[in-house]
């Protein structure tokens, strides 16, 4: 008598996915900052207005695919007009991170009725009057340190236009 054994073969397929972590770069290298020499007259109104404009700007950057926003609170004795812009290639998360860093930096201006912070990924500016139609004014320059390139030959070739 012959017995037949049934052999069941189980095939297990293992899929290994290599997940690369997302790389984020909000580009918060400080290029320029400046604070007004003039203080707000009513500090309570000023800080309320400043906080409201920053909140409005952040909400605009968060909602939708925008990298530019303006906001103003002008109903009291110390109005605040503000503008933010991120580089178009930044993700929303990186734009918000740059904005948050700029807000932190710009708050160092104390009670000045105007200030600007420029990072390589974004800029933030506020004033006590409308400035949206202004272009270059004194103070719109860059901050340079005494750093050196880690690859001076490549840097010089790029500057000279001979890199390739």
The 8 nearest C-alpha neighbors of each residue, nearest first, counted from 0:
[[1, 2, 3, 4, 5, 6, 7, 8],
 [0, 2, 3, 4, 5, 6, 7, 8],
 [3, 1, 4, 0, 5, 6, 7, 8],
 [2, 4, 5, 1, 6, 0, 7, 8],
 [5, 3, 6, 2, 7, 1, 8, 0],
 [4, 6, 7, 3, 2, 8, 9, 1],
 [5, 7, 4, 8, 3, 9, 2, 10],
 [8, 6, 5, 9, 4, 10, 3, 11],
 [9, 7, 6, 10, 5, 11, 4, 12],
 [8, 10, 11, 7, 6, 12, 13, 5],
 [11, 9, 8, 12, 13, 7, 6, 14],
 [12, 10, 13, 9, 8, 14, 15, 7],
 [11, 13, 14, 10, 15, 9, 16, 8],
 [14, 12, 11, 15, 16, 10, 9, 17],
 [13, 15, 16, 12, 11, 17, 18, 10],
 [16, 14, 13, 17, 18, 12, 19, 11],
 [17, 15, 18, 14, 19, 13, 20, 12],
 [16, 18, 19, 15, 20, 14, 21, 13],
 [19, 17, 16, 20, 21, 15, 22, 14],
 [18, 20, 17, 21, 22, 16, 23, 15],
 [21, 19, 22, 18, 23, 17, 16, 24],
 [22, 20, 23, 19, 18, 24, 90, 92],
 [23, 21, 20, 24, 19, 25, 93, 90],
 [22, 24, 21, 25, 93, 92, 90, 26],
 [23, 25, 26, 93, 22, 89, 27, 120],
 [24, 26, 93, 97, 27, 96, 120, 94],
 [27, 25, 120, 24, 119, 28, 97, 118],
 [26, 28, 118, 25, 97, 29, 120, 119],
 [27, 29, 118, 119, 26, 30, 120, 117],
 [30, 28, 118, 31, 27, 117, 119, 142],
 [29, 31, 142, 118, 141, 117, 28, 119],
 [32, 30, 117, 141, 142, 116, 29, 140],
 [33, 31, 116, 115, 117, 34, 30, 114],
 [32, 34, 115, 114, 116, 35, 31, 138],
 [35, 33, 114, 108, 113, 111, 36, 115],
 [34, 36, 113, 111, 37, 114, 112, 33],
 [35, 37, 111, 34, 38, 112, 113, 108],
 [38, 36, 35, 111, 112, 39, 113, 110],
 [39, 37, 111, 110, 112, 40, 36, 35],
 [38, 40, 112, 41, 110, 42, 111, 77],
 [39, 41, 42, 38, 77, 76, 45, 44],
 [42, 40, 44, 43, 39, 45, 77, 76],
 [41, 43, 45, 44, 46, 39, 40, 110],
 [42, 44, 45, 46, 41, 47, 48, 40],
 [45, 43, 47, 42, 41, 46, 48, 77],
 [44, 46, 42, 77, 48, 43, 47, 49],
 [45, 47, 49, 48, 43, 44, 50, 42],
 [48, 46, 44, 50, 45, 49, 51, 43],
 [49, 47, 51, 45, 72, 46, 50, 79],
 [48, 50, 46, 52, 51, 47, 79, 45],
 [49, 51, 53, 47, 48, 52, 46, 54],
 [50, 52, 54, 48, 49, 53, 55, 47],
 [53, 51, 55, 49, 70, 54, 50, 71],
 [54, 52, 56, 50, 55, 51, 57, 49],
 [53, 55, 51, 57, 52, 56, 50, 58],
 [54, 56, 52, 58, 53, 57, 51, 59],
 [57, 55, 53, 59, 58, 54, 68, 52],
 [56, 58, 60, 54, 59, 55, 61, 53],
 [59, 57, 61, 55, 56, 60, 62, 54],
 [58, 60, 56, 62, 61, 57, 55, 68],
 [59, 61, 57, 58, 62, 65, 66, 56],
 [62, 60, 58, 59, 57, 63, 91, 95],
 [63, 61, 59, 60, 58, 64, 65, 57],
 [64, 62, 65, 61, 60, 59, 91, 66],
 [63, 65, 62, 66, 91, 60, 61, 90],
 [66, 64, 67, 60, 63, 59, 68, 62],
 [65, 67, 85, 84, 87, 60, 86, 64],
 [68, 66, 84, 65, 83, 85, 60, 69],
 [69, 67, 83, 82, 56, 59, 84, 70],
 [68, 70, 82, 81, 56, 83, 71, 67],
 [71, 69, 81, 52, 80, 56, 55, 82],
 [70, 72, 80, 79, 52, 73, 81, 69],
 [71, 73, 48, 79, 78, 74, 52, 80],
 [72, 74, 78, 75, 71, 79, 77, 80],
 [73, 75, 72, 78, 76, 77, 48, 71],
 [76, 74, 77, 73, 78, 44, 72, 45],
 [75, 77, 78, 41, 74, 44, 40, 73],
 [76, 78, 45, 75, 44, 39, 41, 79],
 [79, 77, 73, 127, 72, 75, 76, 74],
 [78, 80, 127, 72, 71, 126, 48, 49],
 [81, 79, 71, 125, 126, 70, 129, 127],
 [80, 82, 125, 70, 124, 69, 71, 79],
 [83, 81, 69, 124, 68, 123, 125, 70],
 [84, 82, 123, 68, 122, 67, 69, 124],
 [83, 85, 67, 121, 66, 122, 68, 86],
 [86, 84, 121, 66, 94, 120, 87, 67],
 [85, 87, 120, 88, 89, 121, 84, 66],
 [88, 86, 89, 66, 85, 90, 65, 84],
 [87, 89, 86, 90, 85, 66, 94, 120],
 [90, 88, 87, 93, 86, 94, 91, 85],
 [89, 91, 93, 92, 94, 88, 87, 25],
 [90, 92, 94, 93, 95, 89, 61, 64],
 [91, 93, 95, 90, 94, 96, 89, 25],
 [94, 92, 25, 96, 90, 95, 91, 89],
 [93, 95, 91, 97, 96, 92, 89, 85],
 [96, 94, 98, 92, 93, 97, 99, 91],
 [95, 97, 93, 99, 98, 94, 25, 92],
 [96, 98, 100, 94, 25, 95, 99, 27],
 [97, 99, 95, 101, 96, 100, 94, 102],
 [100, 98, 102, 96, 101, 97, 95, 103],
 [99, 101, 97, 103, 98, 102, 104, 96],
 [102, 100, 98, 104, 99, 103, 105, 116],
 [103, 101, 99, 105, 104, 100, 106, 98],
 [102, 104, 100, 101, 106, 105, 99, 107],
 [105, 103, 101, 102, 106, 107, 100, 116],
 [106, 104, 102, 107, 103, 108, 101, 116],
 [105, 107, 108, 103, 104, 109, 102, 110],
 [108, 106, 105, 109, 104, 103, 34, 110],
 [109, 107, 106, 34, 105, 111, 110, 114],
 [108, 110, 107, 111, 106, 105, 38, 34],
 [111, 109, 38, 39, 112, 108, 42, 45],
 [110, 112, 38, 35, 113, 37, 109, 108],
 [111, 113, 39, 38, 127, 126, 35, 37],
 [114, 112, 126, 35, 125, 111, 34, 127],
 [113, 115, 34, 33, 125, 124, 35, 126],
 [116, 114, 124, 33, 32, 123, 125, 117],
 [115, 117, 32, 123, 122, 31, 101, 105],
 [116, 118, 122, 31, 30, 32, 121, 29],
 [119, 117, 29, 27, 30, 121, 28, 120],
 [118, 120, 26, 28, 121, 27, 30, 117],
 [121, 119, 26, 118, 86, 85, 27, 25],
 [122, 120, 85, 118, 84, 119, 86, 97],
 [121, 123, 117, 84, 83, 116, 118, 85],
 [124, 122, 83, 116, 115, 82, 101, 117],
 [123, 125, 115, 82, 81, 114, 116, 83],
 [124, 126, 81, 113, 80, 114, 82, 79],
 [127, 125, 113, 128, 80, 79, 112, 114],
 [126, 128, 79, 78, 112, 80, 113, 77],
 [129, 127, 126, 130, 80, 79, 78, 125],
 [128, 130, 131, 80, 126, 127, 132, 79],
 [129, 131, 133, 132, 128, 126, 80, 125],
 [132, 130, 133, 129, 82, 134, 69, 80],
 [131, 133, 130, 134, 129, 135, 128, 136],
 [134, 132, 130, 131, 135, 136, 129, 128],
 [133, 135, 136, 132, 131, 130, 139, 137],
 [136, 134, 139, 133, 137, 138, 140, 132],
 [135, 137, 139, 138, 134, 133, 140, 130],
 [136, 138, 139, 135, 140, 134, 33, 133],
 [137, 139, 140, 136, 33, 135, 141, 31],
 [140, 138, 137, 136, 135, 141, 31, 33],
 [141, 139, 138, 31, 142, 137, 30, 136],
 [140, 142, 31, 30, 143, 139, 32, 138],
 [141, 143, 30, 31, 144, 140, 29, 32],
 [144, 142, 141, 145, 30, 146, 31, 29],
 [143, 145, 146, 142, 147, 30, 141, 29],
 [144, 146, 147, 143, 148, 142, 149, 141],
 [147, 145, 144, 148, 143, 149, 151, 142],
 [146, 148, 149, 145, 151, 150, 144, 154],
 [147, 149, 151, 150, 146, 154, 152, 153],
 [148, 150, 151, 147, 154, 152, 153, 146],
 [151, 149, 148, 153, 152, 154, 147, 155],
 [150, 152, 154, 148, 153, 155, 149, 147],
 [153, 151, 155, 154, 150, 156, 157, 148],
 [154, 152, 156, 155, 151, 150, 157, 162],
 [153, 155, 151, 157, 152, 156, 150, 158],
 [156, 154, 158, 152, 157, 153, 151, 159],
 [155, 157, 162, 161, 153, 159, 154, 158],
 [158, 156, 162, 160, 154, 155, 159, 161],
 [159, 157, 155, 160, 156, 154, 161, 162],
 [160, 158, 156, 157, 161, 155, 162, 154],
 [161, 159, 157, 158, 162, 156, 163, 155],
 [160, 162, 156, 159, 157, 163, 158, 155],
 [163, 161, 156, 157, 160, 153, 159, 158],
 [162, 161, 157, 160, 156, 153, 159, 158]]
